[in-house]
Amino acid sequence: MKYLFLITFLFTFLACNSKKDSAVSKIKNPNPEKTVQRKLSGKEVVAELEKLGYFNLTDESELDTVKADFQKTYTNLHFFQGPLRGETLSFMDNRYHWIDLEELFEIGGLTEYLTQVKPTFEKLGLELEFANERSKQDQNSWKHTIELNGNEYIAFEGQFSDLDWAIAYVNFIEMLNAELRRQNSVEQFLPVNSKNDGMFVLLSPEQLEFILRIYSVKNENPTTMDTWKSLNGL
């Protein structure tokens, strides 16, 4: 009888310890398959951007300079941005564009920045013709339209407010993207954080995914339009 009791006790004890060990194991290893992503070097980031076709609009004579600057900017600042051309506000990669939001909003600014963007369309083998800019304004509101490749777009419409420049910036990028889609381009212009001085950049979905994953300074690099609107109160 004593032996039977002892055997029963041992089986119960071992079973309880087995369950306890299993529970402890689960706590200690909540995700044993999770791996830590290795941080890429600046050289590796540039190599990956090249694989993704980012530099395919860059002039051959400026390619080494552009790649070297992207490598340095990533390494030192974690910014996704390349060099300007001399003392101008023209980026060498032909994808990035600088824009003054106040100037864009005013009469004459729209055509000025369309002229700036047109060479990027041409490098893609696409058209960007603009005409018939129209403006109707009173003391409190304004309607500003223009035709791109024969299609009318609203540059601004509504009551004046503190968000005027941001609205004009969004409308400008979205009209460009509409024309890219009409011409079957998979690439789109995307906003970069801006106040008065803004930027936007032409990216493919794969390029954007890589940038969002690798570049850590989220509020100073390209993002989706929905995210930009949310950050800027639109």
Rosetta silent file (secondary structure, phi, psi, omega in degrees, C-alpha in Angstrom):
SEQUENCE: MKYLFLITFLFTFLACNSKKDSAVSKIKNPNPEKTVQRKLSGKEVVAELEKLGYFNLTDESELDTVKADFQKTYTNLHFFQGPLRGETLSFMDNRYHWIDLEELFEIGGLTEYLTQVKPTFEKLGLELEFANERSKQDQNSWKHTIELNGNEYIAFEGQFSDLDWAIAYVNFIEMLNAELRRQNSVEQFLPVNSKNDGMFVLLSPEQLEFILRIYSVKNENPTTMDTWKSLNGL
SCORE:     score description
SCORE:     0.000 S_00000001
   1 L     0.000  -41.868  178.631    0.000    0.000    0.000 S_00000001
   2 H   -61.397  -41.248 -179.424    2.904    2.345    0.903 S_00000001
   3 H   -63.984  -40.419 -179.750    4.557    1.611   -2.456 S_00000001
   4 H   -63.524  -41.288  179.285    1.314    2.341   -4.355 S_00000001
   5 H   -65.039  -40.602 -178.674    0.925    5.683   -2.537 S_00000001
   6 H   -64.364  -43.635 -179.875    4.569    6.610   -3.261 S_00000001
   7 H   -63.212  -42.461  179.617    4.257    5.814   -6.972 S_00000001
   8 H   -63.044  -41.697 -179.993    1.049    7.860   -7.231 S_00000001
   9 H   -63.653  -42.256 -178.978    2.705   10.802   -5.463 S_00000001
  10 H   -64.022  -43.267  179.108    5.753   10.714   -7.785 S_00000001
  11 H   -60.693  -43.352 -179.142    3.613   10.682  -10.945 S_00000001
  12 H   -64.521  -42.644 -178.650    1.582   13.671   -9.666 S_00000001
  13 H   -63.965  -44.442 -178.660    4.733   15.628   -8.712 S_00000001
  14 H   -66.395  -37.953  179.966    6.426   15.027  -12.069 S_00000001
  15 H   -64.953  -42.556  179.818    3.304   16.013  -14.006 S_00000001
  16 H   -63.931  -42.310  179.736    2.982   19.309  -12.090 S_00000001
  17 H   -66.509  -33.742  178.216    6.641   20.154  -12.647 S_00000001
  18 H   -63.717  -43.824  178.515    6.323   19.399  -16.335 S_00000001
  19 H   -64.723  -40.271 -179.010    3.423   21.868  -16.647 S_00000001
  20 H   -64.060  -44.741 -179.911    5.339   24.463  -14.620 S_00000001
  21 H   -61.736  -38.581  179.861    8.456   24.118  -16.796 S_00000001
  22 H   -64.159  -42.718 -179.632    6.329   24.475  -19.910 S_00000001
  23 H   -65.519  -43.827  179.098    4.728   27.672  -18.579 S_00000001
  24 H   -62.287  -40.098  179.495    8.102   29.143  -17.587 S_00000001
  25 H   -59.959  -40.619 -179.497    9.485   28.254  -21.022 S_00000001
  26 H   -66.832  -36.612 -179.818    6.682   30.160  -22.714 S_00000001
  27 H   -70.065  -40.686 -177.524    7.338   33.232  -20.591 S_00000001
  28 H   -72.520  -26.032 -176.033   11.080   33.209  -21.228 S_00000001
  29 L  -128.013   67.986 -176.893   10.717   32.762  -24.990 S_00000001
  30 L   -63.812  -28.184 -179.205    7.677   34.749  -26.114 S_00000001
  31 L  -150.995   73.054 -174.133    8.899   34.888  -29.720 S_00000001
  32 L   -64.318  -17.672 -177.783   11.916   32.592  -30.251 S_00000001
  33 L   -90.727   -6.052 -178.371   11.749   33.028  -34.059 S_00000001
  34 L   -68.043  132.587  178.558   12.055   36.855  -33.939 S_00000001
  35 L  -117.324  148.389  178.853   15.280   38.130  -35.501 S_00000001
  36 L   -89.920  126.577 -178.937   16.901   41.525  -35.113 S_00000001
  37 L   -74.129  130.442  179.083   17.425   43.349  -38.418 S_00000001
  38 L   -72.818  136.057  178.279   21.037   44.368  -39.000 S_00000001
  39 L   -71.153  130.163 -179.560   21.569   48.088  -39.568 S_00000001
  40 L   -80.241  150.417  173.237   22.755   48.764  -43.095 S_00000001
  41 L   -80.297  165.481  177.225   25.768   50.902  -43.860 S_00000001
  42 H   -58.508  -39.344  179.165   25.489   53.980  -46.066 S_00000001
  43 H   -63.447  -41.115  179.502   27.186   52.090  -48.881 S_00000001
  44 H   -68.624  -37.188  177.955   24.691   49.234  -48.605 S_00000001
  45 H   -62.369  -45.489  179.446   21.730   51.646  -48.569 S_00000001
  46 H   -64.081  -39.362  178.429   22.936   53.306  -51.784 S_00000001
  47 H   -62.540  -39.551  179.353   23.487   49.900  -53.394 S_00000001
  48 H   -69.733  -40.612  176.244   19.916   48.884  -52.534 S_00000001
  49 H   -60.815  -37.749  178.294   18.512   52.181  -53.871 S_00000001
  50 H   -65.529  -41.821  176.519   20.412   51.557  -57.080 S_00000001
  51 H   -59.987  -36.212 -177.863   18.892   48.060  -57.360 S_00000001
  52 L   -82.272    0.058  174.242   15.450   49.618  -56.897 S_00000001
  53 L    84.338   15.903 -176.846   16.086   52.054  -59.769 S_00000001
  54 H   -62.815  -36.628 -173.564   16.194   55.260  -57.756 S_00000001
  55 H   -90.115   10.866 -175.375   19.145   56.695  -59.697 S_00000001
  56 H   -74.777   -6.365  174.546   17.817   55.897  -63.169 S_00000001
  57 H  -103.752   -0.529 -179.135   16.809   59.530  -63.784 S_00000001
  58 L   -81.293  135.558  177.087   20.194   60.911  -62.692 S_00000001
  59 L   -62.796  140.858 -177.071   22.496   62.193  -65.414 S_00000001
  60 H   -56.457  -37.121 -177.394   25.525   59.932  -65.885 S_00000001
  61 H   -68.357  -18.924 -177.705   27.915   62.856  -65.327 S_00000001
  62 H  -110.624    0.820 -171.763   26.406   63.499  -61.864 S_00000001
  63 H   -62.244  -46.711 -178.289   25.776   59.912  -60.773 S_00000001
  64 H   -62.658  -40.443  178.861   28.900   59.426  -58.614 S_00000001
  65 H   -63.650  -43.654 -179.151   28.313   62.731  -56.828 S_00000001
  66 H   -63.574  -47.366 -178.284   24.664   61.896  -56.150 S_00000001
  67 H   -64.366  -39.971  179.557   25.409   58.419  -54.792 S_00000001
  68 H   -64.370  -38.864 -178.803   28.234   59.690  -52.587 S_00000001
  69 H   -71.350  -38.618  176.175   25.996   62.390  -51.118 S_00000001
  70 H   -61.693  -40.359  179.276   23.135   59.957  -50.435 S_00000001
  71 H   -63.402  -45.626 -178.709   25.610   57.702  -48.632 S_00000001
  72 H   -66.170  -42.890 -177.624   26.951   60.580  -46.505 S_00000001
  73 H   -65.463  -38.197  176.668   23.500   61.977  -45.692 S_00000001
  74 H   -66.205  -47.103 -175.646   22.240   58.566  -44.561 S_00000001
  75 H   -63.852  -44.147 -173.373   25.346   57.852  -42.472 S_00000001
  76 H   -86.643  -34.527 -171.190   25.520   61.247  -40.772 S_00000001
  77 H  -125.265  -14.601 -173.590   21.882   62.342  -40.524 S_00000001
  78 L    61.421   30.345  175.676   19.654   59.409  -41.520 S_00000001
  79 L   -98.890  143.055  173.767   18.003   61.753  -44.037 S_00000001
  80 L   -94.623   91.821 -178.125   16.838   60.590  -47.454 S_00000001
  81 L  -164.323  141.486  178.377   18.171   63.435  -49.560 S_00000001
  82 L  -109.416 -167.908 -172.386   20.833   64.068  -52.193 S_00000001
  83 L   -84.444  154.706  171.314   22.810   67.094  -53.412 S_00000001
  84 E   -85.257  160.441 -179.810   21.664   70.306  -55.052 S_00000001
  85 L   -90.484  100.641  179.307   23.088   71.434  -58.361 S_00000001
  86 L    62.482 -134.095 -179.648   25.550   74.210  -57.562 S_00000001
  87 L   -92.023   10.788 -177.933   23.980   77.291  -55.992 S_00000001
  88 L   -88.336  179.422  172.081   20.519   76.427  -57.334 S_00000001
  89 L  -107.266   29.102  179.396   17.551   74.729  -55.664 S_00000001
  90 E  -102.189  123.358 -179.050   17.592   71.974  -58.310 S_00000001
  91 E   -81.194  139.160 -176.340   18.375   68.460  -57.045 S_00000001
  92 L   -67.049  -25.600 -175.206   20.861   66.399  -59.073 S_00000001
  93 L   -77.528  -10.763  178.955   18.867   63.151  -58.858 S_00000001
  94 L    65.101   12.557  174.970   15.983   64.703  -60.887 S_00000001
  95 L  -111.750  -36.083 -179.983   13.459   63.070  -58.531 S_00000001
  96 E   -82.535  143.469  176.126   13.580   65.461  -55.593 S_00000001
  97 E  -138.552  136.270  175.130   12.006   68.918  -55.879 S_00000001
  98 E   -93.081  147.176 -178.159   12.143   71.928  -53.574 S_00000001
  99 E  -150.351  135.555  174.026    9.075   74.152  -53.276 S_00000001
 100 E   -93.516  112.822 -172.753    8.156   77.384  -51.482 S_00000001
 101 H   -65.537  -35.584  177.697    4.568   76.838  -50.323 S_00000001
 102 H   -65.092  -43.728  179.456    3.761   80.527  -50.048 S_00000001
 103 H   -65.726  -40.610  177.356    5.043   81.143  -53.562 S_00000001
 104 H   -58.362  -39.877 -176.343    3.152   78.112  -54.912 S_00000001
 105 H   -69.483  -29.920 -175.868   -0.088   79.496  -53.481 S_00000001
 106 L   -80.679  162.062  177.014    0.312   82.907  -55.101 S_00000001
 107 L   -58.867  131.714 -179.251   -0.422   83.809  -58.727 S_00000001
 108 L    97.933  -26.038 -178.217    2.484   82.709  -60.915 S_00000001
 109 H   -68.892  -36.901 -177.370    3.784   80.102  -58.481 S_00000001
 110 H   -60.056  -50.404 -179.105    1.819   77.241  -59.968 S_00000001
 111 H   -68.453  -31.590  177.854    3.297   77.583  -63.464 S_00000001
 112 H   -61.543  -44.705 -177.487    6.769   78.182  -62.013 S_00000001
 113 H   -80.813  -24.284  170.571    6.774   74.836  -60.208 S_00000001
 114 H   -66.564  -38.682  176.072    5.135   72.992  -63.090 S_00000001
 115 H   -62.437  -37.759  178.803    8.019   74.236  -65.237 S_00000001
 116 H   -65.781  -37.574 -175.214   10.419   72.887  -62.602 S_00000001
 117 H   -82.825  -23.683 -174.289    8.781   69.431  -62.586 S_00000001
 118 H   -53.083  -41.836  178.082    8.382   69.078  -66.357 S_00000001
 119 H   -59.402  -30.694  176.727   11.956   67.744  -66.943 S_00000001
 120 H   -65.538  -43.815  175.412   11.235   64.860  -64.557 S_00000001
 121 H   -59.299  -42.662 -177.988    8.208   63.892  -66.664 S_00000001
 122 H   -64.659  -37.973  177.507   10.337   64.136  -69.793 S_00000001
 123 H   -65.832  -26.241  175.779   13.007   61.840  -68.330 S_00000001
 124 L   -83.555   -5.401 -176.467   10.213   59.312  -67.718 S_00000001
 125 L    77.782   25.807 -176.578    9.124   59.708  -71.350 S_00000001
 126 L  -116.025  165.003 -178.485    5.847   61.334  -70.238 S_00000001
 127 L  -100.217  145.678  170.390    4.060   64.579  -71.089 S_00000001
 128 L  -146.161   85.557  176.156    3.370   67.549  -68.849 S_00000001
 129 L  -103.631  138.465 -179.223    1.774   70.384  -70.789 S_00000001
 130 E  -133.148  144.568 -175.878   -0.075   73.111  -68.897 S_00000001
 131 E  -164.003  173.407  173.547   -2.404   75.881  -70.011 S_00000001
 132 E    55.510   48.259  173.659   -5.590   77.836  -69.269 S_00000001
 133 E   -70.862  130.905 -177.012   -4.772   78.878  -65.722 S_00000001
 134 E  -130.320  146.071 -178.136   -7.865   80.572  -64.260 S_00000001
 135 E  -139.631  129.944  176.318   -8.455   82.527  -61.078 S_00000001
 136 E  -132.895  117.844 -169.254  -11.675   83.770  -59.481 S_00000001
 137 E  -139.507  144.698  167.714  -11.273   85.558  -56.159 S_00000001
 138 L  -128.744 -165.067 -175.465  -13.103   87.760  -53.676 S_00000001
 139 L   -66.046  -28.783 -171.670  -12.160   88.990  -50.196 S_00000001
 140 L  -112.679  -15.641 -174.869  -12.855   85.686  -48.465 S_00000001
 141 E  -147.890  169.637 -175.891  -12.379   82.906  -51.013 S_00000001
 142 E  -154.468  139.828  169.230  -10.584   81.855  -54.161 S_00000001
 143 E  -122.478  121.946 -174.570  -10.926   79.323  -56.954 S_00000001
 144 E  -128.069  118.808 -177.302   -7.720   78.623  -58.853 S_00000001
 145 E  -129.874  162.539  176.878   -7.620   76.042  -61.682 S_00000001
 146 E  -156.206  155.433  176.853   -5.277   74.917  -64.439 S_00000001
 147 E  -103.400  129.259  172.279   -5.227   72.331  -67.233 S_00000001
 148 E  -113.058  121.244 -178.223   -2.545   69.647  -67.359 S_00000001
 149 L    50.397   36.699  176.682   -2.405   67.734  -70.639 S_00000001
 150 L    85.776   -0.114 -179.809   -5.926   68.995  -71.376 S_00000001
 151 E  -107.765  128.891 -177.181   -7.379   67.915  -67.997 S_00000001
 152 E   -81.897  136.959  178.371   -8.600   70.593  -65.582 S_00000001
 153 E  -130.383  151.093  176.535   -7.403   70.484  -61.965 S_00000001
 154 E   -92.667  118.820  175.292   -8.178   72.579  -58.907 S_00000001
 155 E   -82.338  -34.901  175.281   -5.088   74.215  -57.443 S_00000001
 156 E  -163.305  141.484  175.557   -7.124   75.809  -54.652 S_00000001
 157 E  -153.996  127.182  174.831  -10.805   76.317  -53.903 S_00000001
 158 E   136.024 -171.866  178.897  -12.554   77.624  -50.810 S_00000001
 159 E   -72.920  146.843  176.687  -12.412   80.069  -47.935 S_00000001
 160 L   -70.137  143.126  179.683   -9.048   81.440  -46.890 S_00000001
 161 L  -156.813 -178.190  178.424   -7.575   79.921  -43.710 S_00000001
 162 L   -71.081  -10.179 -177.534   -4.294   79.105  -41.974 S_00000001
 163 L   -99.777    8.592 -174.616   -4.129   75.880  -44.019 S_00000001
 164 H   -54.632  -48.197 -176.345   -4.084   77.543  -47.465 S_00000001
 165 H   -64.639  -41.694 -179.771   -0.451   76.771  -48.247 S_00000001
 166 H   -65.092  -39.705  178.538   -0.744   73.152  -47.118 S_00000001
 167 H   -63.715  -44.065  179.160   -3.904   72.653  -49.205 S_00000001
 168 H   -63.051  -38.207  178.218   -2.209   74.110  -52.296 S_00000001
 169 H   -62.635  -48.090  178.703    0.807   71.832  -51.694 S_00000001
 170 H   -62.679  -46.511 -179.111   -1.374   68.710  -51.464 S_00000001
 171 H   -61.864  -37.921  179.713   -3.436   69.678  -54.526 S_00000001
 172 H   -63.325  -49.149  179.550   -0.271   70.315  -56.527 S_00000001
 173 H   -63.009  -41.272 -176.474    1.216   66.898  -55.750 S_00000001
 174 H   -69.437  -32.281  177.157   -2.101   65.137  -56.342 S_00000001
 175 H   -70.584  -36.917  175.636   -2.622   66.733  -59.775 S_00000001
 176 H   -62.971  -43.231 -179.314    0.876   65.622  -60.810 S_00000001
 177 H   -66.989  -33.979  176.560    0.161   62.091  -59.590 S_00000001
 178 H   -62.032  -40.331  178.348   -3.135   62.003  -61.477 S_00000001
 179 H   -71.111  -32.699  174.245   -1.235   62.745  -64.687 S_00000001
 180 H   -63.442  -43.903  179.893    1.358   60.087  -63.864 S_00000001
 181 H   -65.198  -39.362  179.164   -1.435   57.526  -63.428 S_00000001
 182 H   -60.314  -27.717 -178.699   -3.091   58.612  -66.685 S_00000001
 183 L  -103.542   19.873  171.909    0.170   57.810  -68.437 S_00000001
 184 L    63.845   31.762  174.966    0.496   54.433  -66.679 S_00000001
 185 L   -86.759  136.641  176.479    3.386   55.339  -64.396 S_00000001
 186 L   -86.276  -10.899 -179.753    3.725   53.241  -61.237 S_00000001
 187 L   -88.770  150.236 -178.441    5.787   56.012  -59.641 S_00000001
 188 E  -139.165  151.177  172.342    4.196   58.822  -57.660 S_00000001
 189 E   -79.248  136.864 -178.205    5.307   62.089  -56.082 S_00000001
 190 E  -127.631  145.943 -176.941    5.284   61.925  -52.289 S_00000001
 191 E   -75.469  149.462  170.300    5.501   64.710  -49.702 S_00000001
 192 E  -117.049  145.708 -175.873    8.478   65.370  -47.479 S_00000001
 193 L   -46.090  131.530 -176.674    7.960   67.191  -44.188 S_00000001
 194 L  -148.130  153.191  171.908    7.556   70.898  -44.886 S_00000001
 195 L  -115.613  -97.418  172.349    6.571   74.180  -43.290 S_00000001
 196 L   -85.043  -51.764  176.354    7.106   77.139  -45.600 S_00000001
 197 E   -86.516  119.856 -176.865    9.935   75.536  -47.555 S_00000001
 198 E  -120.431  175.006  175.832    8.800   72.111  -48.708 S_00000001
 199 E  -145.292  160.463  169.864    9.977   69.221  -50.833 S_00000001
 200 E  -149.975  157.885 -171.127    8.481   66.291  -52.690 S_00000001
 201 E  -143.500  144.334  179.559   10.056   63.293  -54.380 S_00000001
 202 E   -87.922  122.284 -177.262    9.177   60.779  -57.101 S_00000001
 203 E  -138.781  151.063  168.583    9.214   57.169  -55.824 S_00000001
 204 L   -85.595  164.029  177.092    8.037   53.708  -56.792 S_00000001
 205 H   -56.949  -38.019 -179.077    6.115   51.657  -54.186 S_00000001
 206 H   -68.386  -39.362  177.858    9.205   49.502  -53.629 S_00000001
 207 H   -64.647  -42.948  179.167   11.442   52.530  -53.101 S_00000001
 208 H   -63.046  -44.293 -179.824    9.000   54.036  -50.594 S_00000001
 209 H   -58.740  -41.908  179.562    8.720   50.752  -48.668 S_00000001
 210 H   -64.856  -45.167 -179.012   12.515   50.582  -48.383 S_00000001
 211 H   -62.667  -45.593 -179.826   12.810   54.202  -47.225 S_00000001
 212 H   -63.007  -30.508 -178.053   10.080   53.831  -44.586 S_00000001
 213 H   -81.881  -34.617 -170.168   11.785   50.691  -43.286 S_00000001
 214 H   -98.127  -38.831 -174.832   15.398   51.886  -43.257 S_00000001
 215 L   -85.989  123.425 -169.580   15.372   55.633  -42.551 S_00000001
 216 L   -87.945  -20.957 -178.088   14.672   56.283  -38.872 S_00000001
 217 L   -84.422   82.952 -167.097   13.992   60.057  -38.859 S_00000001
 218 H   -63.633  -35.621 -174.692   10.351   59.621  -39.831 S_00000001
 219 H   -83.722    0.311 -179.406    9.219   63.261  -39.762 S_00000001
 220 H  -120.676   10.058 -177.278   11.986   64.490  -42.080 S_00000001
 221 L  -125.515  169.236 -179.616   11.771   61.900  -44.841 S_00000001
 222 L   -55.887  148.194  178.459    9.256   60.974  -47.575 S_00000001
 223 L  -148.559  177.087  177.425    5.936   59.585  -46.414 S_00000001
 224 L   -74.823  157.925  179.434    2.500   58.745  -47.746 S_00000001
 225 H   -63.408  -39.738  179.201    0.067   61.553  -48.502 S_00000001
 226 H   -60.275  -42.075  178.979   -2.388   60.272  -45.875 S_00000001
 227 H   -66.243  -42.054 -179.675    0.312   60.381  -43.201 S_00000001
 228 H   -62.447  -44.284  178.747    1.424   63.865  -44.252 S_00000001
 229 H   -59.461  -44.299 -179.200   -2.153   65.164  -44.123 S_00000001
 230 H   -62.182  -40.725 -179.577   -2.649   63.706  -40.655 S_00000001
 231 H   -69.162  -23.380 -173.898    0.576   65.298  -39.379 S_00000001
 232 L  -113.666   17.332  171.431   -0.408   68.684  -40.818 S_00000001
 233 L    75.154   25.850  179.227   -4.030   68.906  -39.756 S_00000001
 234 L  -106.536    0.000    0.000   -5.713   68.149  -43.095 S_00000001
